Amino acid sequence: MSEPVIAQKSPMPLPVIAGQTYYWCSCGKSATQPLCDGSHKGSGFSPTPYKAEKDGTVYFCGCKHSGNGALCDGSHKTL
């Protein structure tokens, strides 16, 4: 698998807690989007860690094409 599966063409908001690390699904196969559930095994993809700096809502990339790591950068608008 060389291209990730597009989970959705919009950001995925998720409440986060300061100091916790979240593992963003980079392959698009996870049933627990936007977080990894291990579905990437054997695909060549691996989860991307994101450590929350403060409590609040974070907008994770849903299209899996962001140039900003786990966070949405608007790349879904060009897909």
Jmol script that loads the backbone (N, CA, C; Angstrom):
load data "model"
ATOM      1  N   MET A   1       0.861  -1.176   0.000  1.00  0.00           N
ATOM      2  CA  MET A   1       0.000   0.000   0.000  1.00  0.00           C
ATOM      3  C   MET A   1       0.898   1.226   0.000  1.00  0.00           C
ATOM      4  N   SER A   2       0.820   2.033  -1.056  1.00  0.00           N
ATOM      5  CA  SER A   2       1.680   3.212  -1.134  1.00  0.00           C
ATOM      6  C   SER A   2       0.939   4.507  -0.828  1.00  0.00           C
ATOM      7  N   GLU A   3      -0.370   4.500  -0.995  1.00  0.00           N
ATOM      8  CA  GLU A   3      -1.188   5.682  -0.710  1.00  0.00           C
ATOM      9  C   GLU A   3      -2.136   5.364   0.447  1.00  0.00           C
ATOM     10  N   PRO A   4      -2.342   6.320   1.341  1.00  0.00           N
ATOM     11  CA  PRO A   4      -3.284   6.079   2.436  1.00  0.00           C
ATOM     12  C   PRO A   4      -4.728   6.098   1.953  1.00  0.00           C
ATOM     13  N   VAL A   5      -5.590   5.431   2.676  1.00  0.00           N
ATOM     14  CA  VAL A   5      -7.025   5.464   2.422  1.00  0.00           C
ATOM     15  C   VAL A   5      -7.546   6.797   2.958  1.00  0.00           C
ATOM     16  N   ILE A   6      -8.362   7.486   2.184  1.00  0.00           N
ATOM     17  CA  ILE A   6      -8.952   8.752   2.641  1.00  0.00           C
ATOM     18  C   ILE A   6     -10.126   8.405   3.552  1.00  0.00           C
ATOM     19  N   ALA A   7      -9.971   8.650   4.840  1.00  0.00           N
ATOM     20  CA  ALA A   7     -11.024   8.335   5.809  1.00  0.00           C
ATOM     21  C   ALA A   7     -12.205   9.298   5.654  1.00  0.00           C
ATOM     22  N   GLN A   8     -11.906  10.578   5.471  1.00  0.00           N
ATOM     23  CA  GLN A   8     -12.927  11.589   5.176  1.00  0.00           C
ATOM     24  C   GLN A   8     -12.233  12.845   4.675  1.00  0.00           C
ATOM     25  N   LYS A   9     -12.952  13.627   3.889  1.00  0.00           N
ATOM     26  CA  LYS A   9     -12.373  14.836   3.302  1.00  0.00           C
ATOM     27  C   LYS A   9     -12.712  16.071   4.126  1.00  0.00           C
ATOM     28  N   SER A  10     -12.420  15.976   5.409  1.00  0.00           N
ATOM     29  CA  SER A  10     -12.584  17.099   6.330  1.00  0.00           C
ATOM     30  C   SER A  10     -11.799  16.777   7.591  1.00  0.00           C
ATOM     31  N   PRO A  11     -11.497  17.799   8.396  1.00  0.00           N
ATOM     32  CA  PRO A  11     -10.763  17.533   9.634  1.00  0.00           C
ATOM     33  C   PRO A  11     -11.627  16.753  10.625  1.00  0.00           C
ATOM     34  N   MET A  12     -10.949  16.089  11.546  1.00  0.00           N
ATOM     35  CA  MET A  12     -11.631  15.302  12.569  1.00  0.00           C
ATOM     36  C   MET A  12     -11.344  15.906  13.939  1.00  0.00           C
ATOM     37  N   PRO A  13     -12.309  16.625  14.527  1.00  0.00           N
ATOM     38  CA  PRO A  13     -12.076  17.231  15.841  1.00  0.00           C
ATOM     39  C   PRO A  13     -12.044  16.174  16.936  1.00  0.00           C
ATOM     40  N   LEU A  14     -11.126  16.357  17.875  1.00  0.00           N
ATOM     41  CA  LEU A  14     -11.004  15.418  18.987  1.00  0.00           C
ATOM     42  C   LEU A  14     -10.572  16.191  20.224  1.00  0.00           C
ATOM     43  N   PRO A  15     -11.304  16.047  21.337  1.00  0.00           N
ATOM     44  CA  PRO A  15     -10.856  16.695  22.575  1.00  0.00           C
ATOM     45  C   PRO A  15      -9.599  15.988  23.084  1.00  0.00           C
ATOM     46  N   VAL A  16      -8.610  16.771  23.490  1.00  0.00           N
ATOM     47  CA  VAL A  16      -7.350  16.219  23.991  1.00  0.00           C
ATOM     48  C   VAL A  16      -7.048  16.779  25.372  1.00  0.00           C
ATOM     49  N   ILE A  17      -6.198  16.055  26.085  1.00  0.00           N
ATOM     50  CA  ILE A  17      -5.800  16.440  27.446  1.00  0.00           C
ATOM     51  C   ILE A  17      -4.310  16.727  27.442  1.00  0.00           C
ATOM     52  N   ALA A  18      -3.922  17.865  28.020  1.00  0.00           N
ATOM     53  CA  ALA A  18      -2.522  18.276  28.070  1.00  0.00           C
ATOM     54  C   ALA A  18      -1.639  17.174  28.629  1.00  0.00           C
ATOM     55  N   GLY A  19      -0.519  16.946  27.937  1.00  0.00           N
ATOM     56  CA  GLY A  19       0.454  15.963  28.385  1.00  0.00           C
ATOM     57  C   GLY A  19       0.230  14.555  27.858  1.00  0.00           C
ATOM     58  N   GLN A  20      -0.958  14.270  27.336  1.00  0.00           N
ATOM     59  CA  GLN A  20      -1.224  12.930  26.806  1.00  0.00           C
ATOM     60  C   GLN A  20      -0.750  12.830  25.362  1.00  0.00           C
ATOM     61  N   THR A  21      -0.316  11.629  24.980  1.00  0.00           N
ATOM     62  CA  THR A  21       0.097  11.376  23.607  1.00  0.00           C
ATOM     63  C   THR A  21      -0.993  10.571  22.913  1.00  0.00           C
ATOM     64  N   TYR A  22      -1.342  11.013  21.724  1.00  0.00           N
ATOM     65  CA  TYR A  22      -2.360  10.370  20.893  1.00  0.00           C
ATOM     66  C   TYR A  22      -1.666   9.856  19.649  1.00  0.00           C
ATOM     67  N   TYR A  23      -2.113   8.713  19.139  1.00  0.00           N
ATOM     68  CA  TYR A  23      -1.483   8.119  17.965  1.00  0.00           C
ATOM     69  C   TYR A  23      -2.437   8.198  16.783  1.00  0.00           C
ATOM     70  N   TRP A  24      -2.131   9.138  15.886  1.00  0.00           N
ATOM     71  CA  TRP A  24      -2.949   9.416  14.709  1.00  0.00           C
ATOM     72  C   TRP A  24      -2.757   8.331  13.660  1.00  0.00           C
ATOM     73  N   CYS A  25      -3.843   7.857  13.117  1.00  0.00           N
ATOM     74  CA  CYS A  25      -3.812   6.850  12.053  1.00  0.00           C
ATOM     75  C   CYS A  25      -3.348   7.512  10.767  1.00  0.00           C
ATOM     76  N   SER A  26      -2.234   7.044  10.219  1.00  0.00           N
ATOM     77  CA  SER A  26      -1.711   7.615   8.974  1.00  0.00           C
ATOM     78  C   SER A  26      -2.125   6.814   7.745  1.00  0.00           C
ATOM     79  N   CYS A  27      -2.639   5.594   7.939  1.00  0.00           N
ATOM     80  CA  CYS A  27      -2.988   4.738   6.791  1.00  0.00           C
ATOM     81  C   CYS A  27      -4.431   4.923   6.338  1.00  0.00           C
ATOM     82  N   GLY A  28      -5.296   5.361   7.235  1.00  0.00           N
ATOM     83  CA  GLY A  28      -6.703   5.561   6.906  1.00  0.00           C
ATOM     84  C   GLY A  28      -7.582   4.336   7.116  1.00  0.00           C
ATOM     85  N   LYS A  29      -7.004   3.220   7.559  1.00  0.00           N
ATOM     86  CA  LYS A  29      -7.762   1.975   7.718  1.00  0.00           C
ATOM     87  C   LYS A  29      -8.384   1.796   9.103  1.00  0.00           C
ATOM     88  N   SER A  30      -7.986   2.574  10.073  1.00  0.00           N
ATOM     89  CA  SER A  30      -8.439   2.390  11.450  1.00  0.00           C
ATOM     90  C   SER A  30      -9.950   2.571  11.587  1.00  0.00           C
ATOM     91  N   ALA A  31     -10.564   1.717  12.380  1.00  0.00           N
ATOM     92  CA  ALA A  31     -11.994   1.830  12.680  1.00  0.00           C
ATOM     93  C   ALA A  31     -12.242   2.853  13.784  1.00  0.00           C
ATOM     94  N   THR A  32     -11.164   3.337  14.405  1.00  0.00           N
ATOM     95  CA  THR A  32     -11.288   4.311  15.493  1.00  0.00           C
ATOM     96  C   THR A  32     -10.727   5.668  15.066  1.00  0.00           C
ATOM     97  N   GLN A  33     -11.012   6.082  13.833  1.00  0.00           N
ATOM     98  CA  GLN A  33     -10.515   7.354  13.293  1.00  0.00           C
ATOM     99  C   GLN A  33     -10.808   8.501  14.243  1.00  0.00           C
ATOM    100  N   PRO A  34      -9.908   9.446  14.394  1.00  0.00           N
ATOM    101  CA  PRO A  34      -8.651   9.598  13.673  1.00  0.00           C
ATOM    102  C   PRO A  34      -7.478   8.870  14.322  1.00  0.00           C
ATOM    103  N   LEU A  35      -7.759   8.055  15.348  1.00  0.00           N
ATOM    104  CA  LEU A  35      -6.686   7.405  16.082  1.00  0.00           C
ATOM    105  C   LEU A  35      -6.428   5.988  15.567  1.00  0.00           C
ATOM    106  N   CYS A  36      -5.226   5.528  15.773  1.00  0.00           N
ATOM    107  CA  CYS A  36      -4.773   4.223  15.305  1.00  0.00           C
ATOM    108  C   CYS A  36      -5.386   3.087  16.110  1.00  0.00           C
ATOM    109  N   ASP A  37      -5.766   2.007  15.410  1.00  0.00           N
ATOM    110  CA  ASP A  37      -6.221   0.783  16.077  1.00  0.00           C
ATOM    111  C   ASP A  37      -5.371  -0.424  15.678  1.00  0.00           C
ATOM    112  N   GLY A  38      -4.254  -0.169  14.974  1.00  0.00           N
ATOM    113  CA  GLY A  38      -3.360  -1.240  14.566  1.00  0.00           C
ATOM    114  C   GLY A  38      -3.647  -1.810  13.188  1.00  0.00           C
ATOM    115  N   SER A  39      -4.634  -1.266  12.482  1.00  0.00           N
ATOM    116  CA  SER A  39      -5.000  -1.773  11.161  1.00  0.00           C
ATOM    117  C   SER A  39      -3.906  -1.589  10.111  1.00  0.00           C
ATOM    118  N   HIS A  40      -2.912  -0.775  10.410  1.00  0.00           N
ATOM    119  CA  HIS A  40      -1.838  -0.492   9.464  1.00  0.00           C
ATOM    120  C   HIS A  40      -0.848  -1.650   9.310  1.00  0.00           C
ATOM    121  N   LYS A  41      -0.894  -2.621  10.186  1.00  0.00           N
ATOM    122  CA  LYS A  41       0.104  -3.696  10.188  1.00  0.00           C
ATOM    123  C   LYS A  41       0.231  -4.334   8.813  1.00  0.00           C
ATOM    124  N   GLY A  42       1.469  -4.372   8.318  1.00  0.00           N
ATOM    125  CA  GLY A  42       1.768  -4.944   7.008  1.00  0.00           C
ATOM    126  C   GLY A  42       1.578  -3.984   5.848  1.00  0.00           C
ATOM    127  N   SER A  43       1.195  -2.745   6.134  1.00  0.00           N
ATOM    128  CA  SER A  43       0.912  -1.778   5.062  1.00  0.00           C
ATOM    129  C   SER A  43       2.082  -0.855   4.742  1.00  0.00           C
ATOM    130  N   GLY A  44       3.090  -0.820   5.602  1.00  0.00           N
ATOM    131  CA  GLY A  44       4.192   0.122   5.415  1.00  0.00           C
ATOM    132  C   GLY A  44       3.942   1.459   6.105  1.00  0.00           C
ATOM    133  N   PHE A  45       2.765   1.647   6.678  1.00  0.00           N
ATOM    134  CA  PHE A  45       2.429   2.860   7.414  1.00  0.00           C
ATOM    135  C   PHE A  45       2.607   2.599   8.906  1.00  0.00           C
ATOM    136  N   SER A  46       2.764   3.670   9.660  1.00  0.00           N
ATOM    137  CA  SER A  46       2.818   3.560  11.110  1.00  0.00           C
ATOM    138  C   SER A  46       2.122   4.777  11.706  1.00  0.00           C
ATOM    139  N   PRO A  47       1.614   4.664  12.935  1.00  0.00           N
ATOM    140  CA  PRO A  47       0.911   5.787  13.551  1.00  0.00           C
ATOM    141  C   PRO A  47       1.867   6.942  13.843  1.00  0.00           C
ATOM    142  N   THR A  48       1.314   8.138  13.832  1.00  0.00           N
ATOM    143  CA  THR A  48       2.079   9.343  14.114  1.00  0.00           C
ATOM    144  C   THR A  48       1.714   9.843  15.506  1.00  0.00           C
ATOM    145  N   PRO A  49       2.691   9.941  16.411  1.00  0.00           N
ATOM    146  CA  PRO A  49       2.374  10.427  17.758  1.00  0.00           C
ATOM    147  C   PRO A  49       2.103  11.939  17.763  1.00  0.00           C
ATOM    148  N   TYR A  50       1.137  12.339  18.560  1.00  0.00           N
ATOM    149  CA  TYR A  50       0.826  13.754  18.760  1.00  0.00           C
ATOM    150  C   TYR A  50       0.688  13.959  20.261  1.00  0.00           C
ATOM    151  N   LYS A  51       1.544  14.805  20.831  1.00  0.00           N
ATOM    152  CA  LYS A  51       1.464  15.092  22.269  1.00  0.00           C
ATOM    153  C   LYS A  51       0.749  16.425  22.476  1.00  0.00           C
ATOM    154  N   ALA A  52      -0.347  16.389  23.195  1.00  0.00           N
ATOM    155  CA  ALA A  52      -1.143  17.590  23.443  1.00  0.00           C
ATOM    156  C   ALA A  52      -0.412  18.526  24.399  1.00  0.00           C
ATOM    157  N   GLU A  53      -0.305  19.769  24.005  1.00  0.00           N
ATOM    158  CA  GLU A  53       0.350  20.776  24.837  1.00  0.00           C
ATOM    159  C   GLU A  53      -0.614  21.397  25.840  1.00  0.00           C
ATOM    160  N   LYS A  54      -1.916  21.400  25.488  1.00  0.00           N
ATOM    161  CA  LYS A  54      -2.922  21.970  26.385  1.00  0.00           C
ATOM    162  C   LYS A  54      -4.247  21.253  26.163  1.00  0.00           C
ATOM    163  N   ASP A  55      -5.136  21.363  27.123  1.00  0.00           N
ATOM    164  CA  ASP A  55      -6.480  20.803  26.992  1.00  0.00           C
ATOM    165  C   ASP A  55      -7.217  21.570  25.907  1.00  0.00           C
ATOM    166  N   GLY A  56      -8.046  20.884  25.144  1.00  0.00           N
ATOM    167  CA  GLY A  56      -8.843  21.556  24.128  1.00  0.00           C
ATOM    168  C   GLY A  56      -9.183  20.620  22.991  1.00  0.00           C
ATOM    169  N   THR A  57      -9.641  21.193  21.901  1.00  0.00           N
ATOM    170  CA  THR A  57      -9.997  20.418  20.720  1.00  0.00           C
ATOM    171  C   THR A  57      -8.905  20.573  19.671  1.00  0.00           C
ATOM    172  N   VAL A  58      -8.496  19.448  19.114  1.00  0.00           N
ATOM    173  CA  VAL A  58      -7.486  19.423  18.062  1.00  0.00           C
ATOM    174  C   VAL A  58      -8.160  18.901  16.802  1.00  0.00           C
ATOM    175  N   TYR A  59      -7.791  19.440  15.655  1.00  0.00           N
ATOM    176  CA  TYR A  59      -8.372  19.018  14.380  1.00  0.00           C
ATOM    177  C   TYR A  59      -7.369  18.156  13.636  1.00  0.00           C
ATOM    178  N   PHE A  60      -7.563  16.828  13.788  1.00  0.00           N
ATOM    179  CA  PHE A  60      -6.689  15.872  13.124  1.00  0.00           C
ATOM    180  C   PHE A  60      -7.061  15.754  11.652  1.00  0.00           C
ATOM    181  N   CYS A  61      -6.074  15.440  10.828  1.00  0.00           N
ATOM    182  CA  CYS A  61      -6.270  15.260   9.394  1.00  0.00           C
ATOM    183  C   CYS A  61      -7.117  14.018   9.141  1.00  0.00           C
ATOM    184  N   GLY A  62      -8.169  14.162   8.353  1.00  0.00           N
ATOM    185  CA  GLY A  62      -9.024  13.030   8.007  1.00  0.00           C
ATOM    186  C   GLY A  62      -8.702  12.440   6.654  1.00  0.00           C
ATOM    187  N   CYS A  63      -8.064  13.229   5.776  1.00  0.00           N
ATOM    188  CA  CYS A  63      -7.777  12.756   4.421  1.00  0.00           C
ATOM    189  C   CYS A  63      -6.447  12.011   4.323  1.00  0.00           C
ATOM    190  N   LYS A  64      -5.613  12.136   5.355  1.00  0.00           N
ATOM    191  CA  LYS A  64      -4.310  11.464   5.450  1.00  0.00           C
ATOM    192  C   LYS A  64      -3.282  12.002   4.465  1.00  0.00           C
ATOM    193  N   HIS A  65      -3.491  13.212   3.974  1.00  0.00           N
ATOM    194  CA  HIS A  65      -2.560  13.838   3.030  1.00  0.00           C
ATOM    195  C   HIS A  65      -1.964  15.141   3.554  1.00  0.00           C
ATOM    196  N   SER A  66      -2.162  15.451   4.820  1.00  0.00           N
ATOM    197  CA  SER A  66      -1.678  16.704   5.400  1.00  0.00           C
ATOM    198  C   SER A  66      -0.159  16.794   5.368  1.00  0.00           C
ATOM    199  N   GLY A  67       0.342  17.967   5.078  1.00  0.00           N
ATOM    200  CA  GLY A  67       1.771  18.234   5.153  1.00  0.00           C
ATOM    201  C   GLY A  67       2.147  18.695   6.553  1.00  0.00           C
ATOM    202  N   ASN A  68       1.173  18.695   7.453  1.00  0.00           N
ATOM    203  CA  ASN A  68       1.341  19.175   8.820  1.00  0.00           C
ATOM    204  C   ASN A  68       1.276  18.005   9.809  1.00  0.00           C
ATOM    205  N   GLY A  69       1.755  16.841   9.404  1.00  0.00           N
ATOM    206  CA  GLY A  69       1.716  15.673  10.283  1.00  0.00           C
ATOM    207  C   GLY A  69       0.302  15.239  10.575  1.00  0.00           C
ATOM    208  N   ALA A  70      -0.009  15.048  11.842  1.00  0.00           N
ATOM    209  CA  ALA A  70      -1.319  14.553  12.262  1.00  0.00           C
ATOM    210  C   ALA A  70      -2.422  15.605  12.156  1.00  0.00           C
ATOM    211  N   LEU A  71      -2.052  16.872  12.085  1.00  0.00           N
ATOM    212  CA  LEU A  71      -3.033  17.940  12.105  1.00  0.00           C
ATOM    213  C   LEU A  71      -3.448  18.372  10.694  1.00  0.00           C
ATOM    214  N   CYS A  72      -4.705  18.745  10.560  1.00  0.00           N
ATOM    215  CA  CYS A  72      -5.249  19.181   9.277  1.00  0.00           C
ATOM    216  C   CYS A  72      -4.568  20.469   8.805  1.00  0.00           C
ATOM    217  N   ASP A  73      -4.218  20.488   7.517  1.00  0.00           N
ATOM    218  CA  ASP A  73      -3.676  21.706   6.915  1.00  0.00           C
ATOM    219  C   ASP A  73      -4.510  22.166   5.711  1.00  0.00           C
ATOM    220  N   GLY A  74      -5.673  21.554   5.522  1.00  0.00           N
ATOM    221  CA  GLY A  74      -6.556  21.931   4.415  1.00  0.00           C
ATOM    222  C   GLY A  74      -6.290  21.166   3.137  1.00  0.00           C
ATOM    223  N   SER A  75      -5.390  20.186   3.153  1.00  0.00           N
ATOM    224  CA  SER A  75      -5.076  19.406   1.941  1.00  0.00           C
ATOM    225  C   SER A  75      -6.303  18.720   1.361  1.00  0.00           C
ATOM    226  N   HIS A  76      -7.289  18.413   2.192  1.00  0.00           N
ATOM    227  CA  HIS A  76      -8.502  17.726   1.715  1.00  0.00           C
ATOM    228  C   HIS A  76      -9.243  18.529   0.654  1.00  0.00           C
ATOM    229  N   LYS A  77      -9.034  19.832   0.617  1.00  0.00           N
ATOM    230  CA  LYS A  77      -9.718  20.690  -0.349  1.00  0.00           C
ATOM    231  C   LYS A  77      -9.253  20.466  -1.776  1.00  0.00           C
ATOM    232  N   THR A  78      -8.085  19.839  -1.951  1.00  0.00           N
ATOM    233  CA  THR A  78      -7.536  19.611  -3.288  1.00  0.00           C
ATOM    234  C   THR A  78      -7.672  18.166  -3.743  1.00  0.00           C
ATOM    235  N   LEU A  79      -8.322  17.321  -2.965  1.00  0.00           N
ATOM    236  CA  LEU A  79      -8.454  15.909  -3.326  1.00  0.00           C
ATOM    237  C   LEU A  79      -9.737  15.641  -4.082  1.00  0.00           C
TER     238      LEU A  79
END
end "model"
wireframe off; spacefill off
backbone 0.3
color backbone group
